Amino acid sequence: MSIHLERQLDTLRSAYQLERFPSLAIRLDRLGRVKAMLSENETAWCEALSHDFGYRSVDQSSFADITTTIKSVNHALKNLKFWMKAERRTPDLSLRMSGAKTYVEAFPKGVVGIVSPWNFPINLALSPLVSVLAAGNRAFIKPSEATPATSALLESLIAKYFSEGEVSVACGDVDVAQAFVKLPFDHIIYTGGETVARHIMRDAADHLVPLTLELGGKSPVIVSNSADLTLTAKRVAFGKYFNAGQICIAPDYLLIAPDRLESFLAELKTAVEIIDSSQGSADSVAVVNDRHRQRLDNLVSEAESQGGRIIRFSGTNKSAYQLSVLIDPSDDAGINCAEIFGPVLLIKTIGDLSEQITYINKSSHPLVIYYFGRSEAEFRRVACETSSGGLVKNDVIFQYANDDLPFGGVGGSGMGKYRGEYGFKEFSNNRAVYKSGFIDVSGFVTPPYSGMFRMVNKLMRKI
């Protein structure tokens, strides 16, 4: 298997060597083929996703995996010519007077490895691909083994729409993934969990491969005393219902004042029932497999056994969806530190903003912090006194729908940013270019040093 992967990489690298700087037209053509691959095969994509999840709403798959990715393609198609332009920089005054010019130009890195997850297996494989191709690179994708039907379809369609020297796919189990990340890529982007990311960093270090890591984590919801509880409950319910909460930016736990808890729970119950009504039940999504269902059950059972109050909300009898809410389990409960990644919400009754910030800062930096409230001063405090990949006021998840915002984490939730222009730059070698002018500046600093040199030396400190 390792030899086969190496051969695929060699094919991509050889093609890159023959065309190290693809023109705008070539890049636009490749992006157009990504869009065509999505739109022309939408039914097949949605069927594969539903097969892998046991059940997944066609409408959700169409929106979350197809539409969001096409939006990323459209954004790149519209803006790529501007991203590719060299960015002028201002030379030092002494050099500027000599006629020197400076600028930064983005060049492709080479071959980028994309290790994608199972929760949005199309979007989180192809959204990075959009950035990689826009930057002029070749791409090698390792999709998740937890969604085999979707991964197999991805492999066959990539082969149909792209040459083996443009984009390649390697399907397979954990052994394939381990061999894949040991390859000498020019960059790797991995979306997944922190434990696997640590192994990838160790393997990538052998070849000094730069990494972009999107790792999720426990994203908190701060419920201010000024928050509208109806709005908060509605949007938190959406965050836990959409894809059954199997989203790296889903609300993980909620911080609320004790005296507002029961009012919030009542609003949350209503919100879940409305979303998961007799009609809405057809739009639900199952937890992806037995292993993940068992993991969630274990987290809930342990927390309940350690003093946590548990409430279960569901819609109709026809729906398999159920939201489990755990309130104030013991500090020793594993759910306090494990990313939930499913239809379970942890609630901690902490109402003071300073205490909420302290609680958030005790753990690894989250991928996103959600604040619900009317106070701009409080929101600014959260911004300045915490660290996270993103920060959202009075909403959840929809920050990802903005292609012109960077997406990524910080610290334990990841490193590097992609999407839009940030993705173009992430997968580019942003090269500093200096062109000397008509005056030989080196003459001023070449020994033997004169009075002119000393004067210029002092002048440069004041510019």
Secondary structure by P-SEA (a helix, b strand, c coil): caaaaaaaaaaaaaaaaacccccaaaaaaaaaaaaaaaaacaaaaaaaaaaaacbbbaaaaaccccaaaaaaaaaaaacccccccbbbbbccaaaaaaccccbbbbbbccbbbbbccccaaaaaacaaaaaaaaabbbbbbbcccccaaaaaaaaaaaaaccccccbbbbbbcaaaaaaaaaccccbbbbbccaaaaaaaaaaaaacccccccccccbbbbbbccccaaaaaaaaaaaaaacccccccccccbbbbcccaaaaaaaaaaaaaaaaacccccccccccccaaaaaaaaaaaaaaaaabbbbbbbbccccccbbbbbbcccccccccccccccccbbbbbccccaaaaaaaaaccccccbbbbbcccaaaaaaaaaaccccccccccccccccccccccccccccccccccaaaaaaaaccbbbbbbbccccccccccccccaaaaaaaaaaaac
